Amino acid sequence: MKRRVFAICALVAAISAGRPAVAQDEVYLKVTSPGLTRVVIAMPDFLSRPGTEPSAASTLLATLRKDLGETAVVGLVSPESARLVVVDPNNPNLTRQRWRSVGAQFLLDGSIAGAGNQLVLEVRLWDLTSGEVAYSRRFQGTVNLATTMAHSLANELIHLFTGKPGPFLSRIAFVSDRSGSKELWVMRWDGSELQQLTSHRSIALSPAWSPDGQWLAFTSFLRGSPQLFIFRPTEGYLKAISTLPGVNSSPNFSPDGKLIAFAAGDGGETDIFAVPTEGGTPFRLTHTRGISTQPAWSPSGRQIAFTSSAAGSPQLYVMDAEGTNVRRLTFEDKYADEASWAPDGVKIAYTTLVDDRFQIATLDLRNNERTIIPGPGSNESPCWSPDGTVLAFVSNRTGGKQIFITDQIGRPRQITTEGNNIQPAWVALVQ
C-alpha cells in the first residue's frame, strides 16, 4: 500500500490572467424561503443593439448560461418552458407574469451594445414575486473581455443569493506530466484555458497560491536538490525561498500572505517550518519524531493543521500558529493526510484510507463528525473552492490521475484529460 507524502519525503531525503470596469455599489439579496435549494431564473436572450460584435455577444451569453447552469445555487428556466412564454413588448408587466407562471422566481434581462472594440453590458434582475428590480449592473470592457464580463456577472449573481463569491473567475494551479516532465500548469475552475507555467524539464511539486493570487510557492528539483521556490506567474519571476538540507516541500501561505509554512528535514525525519514570503531565515514550528508534513493554515491564521507520523500511522494534527498547543484531530482513520481548510474554518477536507483505497473525507471541527465522500477508484488531494461550495480532488477512476470537481450535492465532473494531473490548488483570482 503506497504512502504518497511519506514516500516522497523518503525519496527526497535519499536524493538529498484584466477585469472589466464595474459601476454601481454592490447590492445584497438574501434568499430566506424555507427549504429553498435553487433559485430559478429566467434568462431570455439579451437585446443586441446595432453595432455590437455578434460573436462577442454570443460568447457572453453562452458563457453566462454555462456558468449559471453549473452551480447548485441557481437553476435556469428550461428551454421547453421558455418557449411557452409569449413576450409582449408593450406590456412588460404581463411578460414578467408569464415568466413567473412557468416557474421562474427571477427574470434576468439585459442589453449588449458595442462600438469598435468596446462592449457594454447592462442587466437587471427582476424579483417576480414583488415585481421590483432586485439588482442592476453595468459592465464595460473590450470585446476580448466578453468571457470575463460573463464570469463577473455570474459571480455577482451567486454572491447576491449566497453572500459568497462565485467561482467563475477562479483558477486552479496543478502539476501535469503532459509535456514529458512534471511542470506547473494553471486553468480556469472548469478546466478551460489551460496554460503551462514552467518549462524546467525537472520535477515540480505541491503548488500553493498566495491569497492575492500573485505568487505560487512550490517544490522543484530544478537545481538538483529539492528546494522551495516562489514564482510570479504573470512575470515568470522565480526565487528560492528555502534551501534547507533534505526535504523542502508542501508549502502553504498564511492568510495574510506574509509567511509560508512548509515541511523540511533530512535523514528520514521532517518538521514544519515557516519562512517570511519576502525571504529570510526559516524558523521551526514542530519538534516531533518521524515525519511532519503538509501544513495547512486555518483561514483565521491562528492555527496550522498538518500530517504527522508521531503516533505511528499518518494522522492529522493541529497547532497554534506559533507551534504551541499541538493536538491530534483524527482518531477513526488508519491513514489521514493532506488537510485542506474550508474557507469558513469550520471543516477540514483530507485524504483517508477506506478498504485499501484513498478516499476524501471531511471533519467538522464543531463536533468532530467525520464524513467519508465515497467514489470509484482512489481519490485524494482535496482542495476547496474560494467560496467553499466545491471540492477539487484527484482520482484515477478513469485510468490515469485526473482532476475532478464536485459540488455540494456530490456531483463529480472531470476537468483534465491529458497526461497525469495532480495536486490542485485553488485561488479566487490571479492578479
N, C-alpha and C positions, 0 to 999 in steps of 0.2 A: 504494500500500500504506500503510495507516494506521500511525501511531506514537502509541499511546494516551497514554502518560505524557508523551512529549516534545511532542506536540501540545497537551496540557493546559497544560504549562508555558509554551509559547509563547502560548497564548490568555490565560493568567493575566497574563503579562508585558505583553501588549498591553492588557489591560483595566486594568492596574496597580490479680424475682419472688421464705414461711417454710418451713423444713424440719421434718419431724416429729421428735419425740424418739426416740432410739435407745438401747436398753440393751445392755449386754454389750460387752466388748472385741473388737477386730477379730481375726479368725482368718484365717490364710493357708493355702491349699491349692495345692500345686504339681502340675501335670499333667506328668508326665515320660515317659509312654509314647511310645516312638519312633514317629514318623510320625503322631501324633495331630493331626488338624486341627480337629475339632469334638468337643465333649463332648456326649453325648446325654443329655438329661434328660427323665424322665417327670414330667409335671405334671398330675395329675388335679385336678378341681375341689376347692377348699378347703372344709372344713366351715364352713357359715354358721350361727352359733349364734342362738338365739331373741333377738329384739330388734334384730338387725342390719338396717340400712337396705339393702334389696335392690339399689337402683340403685348405691349406693356399692360394695357387694361385687362387683357385675357389672362396674362400671367398673374396679375394682382388678385383677380377674383378666384382663379384656380387655387392659388396658394392659400388664400384665406379660407376657402371651403375645406381644403385638405387639413389645415391646422385645426379648425374647429371640429372637424369630423373625427379627429384622433384624440380627443380629450373626453374623459368621463364626466366632465362638468357640463358640457354643452352638447345638445343634440340639435341637428338641423332638420327642419321640416323635409320630409321625403319628397323627391321629385313627383311621385304619384299624387301626393296630397297637394303639392304646389300647383299642379295642373288643374285642380278643381277650383282654384281661386280666380275669379274674373276681376281684373283690375279696372276700376272706374276712375280715370284721370280727373274727372270733375268732382269726385266725391271721395277724398282720401279717407275720411272717417269710415265710410261704408267699406272701403277696401280693407282697412285695418280690422274691422269686424269680421270680414270674411276670412282673413288670416287666422283670427282667433278661433273661428268655427272649425278649422282643420287641425286644431291642437297647438297652435303657436302661442307662446306666452309673451314673446317679444318679437318685434319686427326691426330688422336692420336694413335701412335703406340708405342710399348714397349716390354720389355722382363722382365721375372721374373727368378731369379736364386736363388738357395739355397744350403746350405751345413750345415748339422746338424740342429740346431735350428735357423740358420741365414737366412734372406731373403733379397734379393737385388732387387729393382725395378728401372728400367731405362726407361724413357719415352721421346718422342719427339713429339711436336705439330707442324705439317706442315701447313703453310698457303697455301692453294691450289690455290689461285689466283697468288701469287708471286712465289710459288714453293720453298720458303725458310723456314727454321726452325724458328718458332716464339718463341719457348720455349723448354727448355730441363731441365731435373732434374733427380737426382739420390737419391733414398731413401734407407736406410739400417736400419734393426732392426731385432728383434727376430720374429719367426713365430707367436707368440701370439699378435704381433702388426700389423698383416695384415690388420685388420679393420681400425686401426688408420692411417696406411700408406695411405689407400684408402681415408679416410676422409681428410687427409692432402693434398693429390693431388687434390681432388675436391675443397677444399678451395682455393688452389693456382690458379686453373683454373678460378674460379669465380673472384678472385682478379685480375687476368690477364685481364679479359674483362671489369671489372667494377671499379677497383681501390679500392674496398671494400672487407673486409674479408668475406669468405663464412661462413655459419652457421654450418658446418658439425662436428666440434669438440665442439660446444657449448652445454651447459647443462641448464636445466630448473629445478629449485627447486620449490616445491609446497607443499601444505598441503593436506593430504589424511586421510580419516577415515577408510580405508580398513582394518586396523588392529584392529579396535574396538574403537580407540580414535584418535584425530586429531594430527598426527605426521608429521614431516618433511620428505619429500622424494626428490629424485633427479632422473632425467632421461636425456637421450640424447634428442636433439631437436626434433627427430622424434618419441619419446615415447618409444624407446628401452632402454635396460639396466637399468631398474628401480632398485633403491636402497633405502632402508629405512635408514634414518639418525638418527632419535631419536626414543627411546622406553620408553618415560617418562610416558606413560599412563595418560596423562594430556591433556591440550589444547595448541597447538602451533598455532600461527597466524602470518601472514604477513612476510614471509621470504624476505630478501633483501641481495643481494650479494655485497661484496666489489669489487671494479673494477678489482683487480687482481685475483679474484676467490678463495682467501684463506679463507675468512670468510663469514659466514652467520649471519646476525642480525635477530632476531625475537622476538615476544612477547610470553611468556609462563606463564601458571598458575602453573608451577611445584612446586613453594614454597608457594602456596596459593594465594597471591595477584599477579596481572598481572605485571610482571617485564620484562624489556628489557635485552636480552642476546645476546652475540656474541658467535659463535660456529665455530670451525675449523673442517670441515667435515673429512679431512684426518686423524685427530688425535682423534676426539671425545672430544676435549678440550672445556669446557663451562665456560663462565664467565659472571656474571651480570654486565651490563653496566649502567643501570639506575633503581633505586628503589624509584622514587618519589611517593608520595601518589596518589592513584587512578589509572588513566589510564597511561600506558606506552606502546604505540602502534605505528604501521605503520612506522617502521624505514626506512631510506634511506641514503646510503652512499654518501658523496661528491665525485666528480670525482677523486680527489687526494687521497681518502681513509682515510683522516685524521680526518674527522668529520662524525657523524651520526645525521641527523635530525630526529625528532620523535614527536609524539603528547603526551602530558601529562597534567593531571589535575584531579581535584576532585570536587565533588559537582555538577556534571552535566555540567561543563564547562571545555574545554581543550584548550591549546595553543600549538604552535610549539616551541620546544626547540632543542638545539643541544648539543652534548657531544663529547669530544675527543674519538676517537676509542680506544686509549690506556688506557682510564679511566680518570676520573676527575669529576669536578662539572658541571652539565648541566647548560646552560645559555639560557634564554628565548628570543625568537625572535618575537613573536606576543603578543599583548595586546588587545584582542578583546573580546567582549561578545559572549556567545554561544560556539559553538564547532568549533575549527580549527583543522584539521587533515590531513592525507595523504600527507605529504610533499614529493616533488619530485625535486631533484636538477637538474638544467639545465646542459647540457654537458660541458658548459664553466665553471661551478662552480660559476658564478656571480649572479645567480637568483635561487629562490626556488618557485615552484608552489605549491599550497595547496588548500584544500577544506575548506570553511568557511560558517557558517550559519548566518553571521553578517547581511545579507540583508533579512533574513527570511528563504528562501529556500537554500539548499546547492548549492553553486556556486564555480567556480574556480577563484582563485586569484593568483597573483604573487608578489613577493617582492625581493628586493636585498638580497644578502646572509647575510647581517648584520641585516636584519629585517626592513629595511627602504624602503620607496618608494612603499608602498603597493597599488596595483591597481587591479581592477576586470577584468577578462578575458572573462567570459561567460555572455551573456545577453539574448540570444534566448532560453535558456533551462529552463524548470521548475525545473530541477534537474541536477547537474553536479558534478562528483566525480571521484576519482581515476586517477588523471593526470599521464601520462607517456610520458616523452620527447622522441622524435625521436633522434637518435644519432647525426644527423646534427643540432639539436637545432632549426629547422625551424617549426616543427609540434609537437602538443601535442595530443595524443590519450586519450580518457577518457570515462567514463560511463555516459550516459544520460538517459532520460526517454521519450519514444515515445509511445503514446496510452497505457499508464499504463504498458509498458514492458521496461525493461532495454535494451539498445542498445549501440553499440560502435559508437563513433563519433570522428572525428579529427578536430583540429583547426589549420589553417595555420596562424602563427604569423606574417607573412609578410603583409597579407591583411585582417586578422580576418575572413577569409572564413571558415565556419563551414560545415562539410560534415558528414551525417549520413551513417553508414555502416549497412544496414538493414539485418536481418536474422531471421529465425524462433525461437520461444521461447524467453527467456530472455538471454541477452548476456552482460557480464560485465568483469571487471578486466583486461583491455588490458595491454600488455607489448610488447615492440619492441624487435626484434632480434638484436644482436650486430651490424649487418650491416644495419639495418633499412629497410630491404626489406620485413620482415614478421612480422605479429602480432600474438601473442598468446592471447587467451581470454577464459573465462569460459562461457559455455552455458548449458542450461537444455533441449535443443531441442531433445535429445534422451532419456529423462527421468530424471535421476539424474544429478547432476552438473559434467560436464566433461570438460577437457581442449582440445581446438581446436587450430590449427594454420591456418592462411590464408595468401596467398601470395599477390603480388602486384595487381593481377587482380581479387582478391576476392574469390579464390577457397578455401573453408574451408575443413579441414581434422581433424577428431577426433584422438587424440593421447593417451587418457586414457580411460579405460573402467570399472575398478573395483572400487566399492565404490563411494564416492563423492570426487571430486578433485578440489581444488580451489586455488586462489592466486598464479598464476605462476610468477616466477622471473627468468629472463634470464641472462646468463653470457657467455662471449666468450669462456673461458677455465677455468676449475677447476685446480688449482695448486696442 
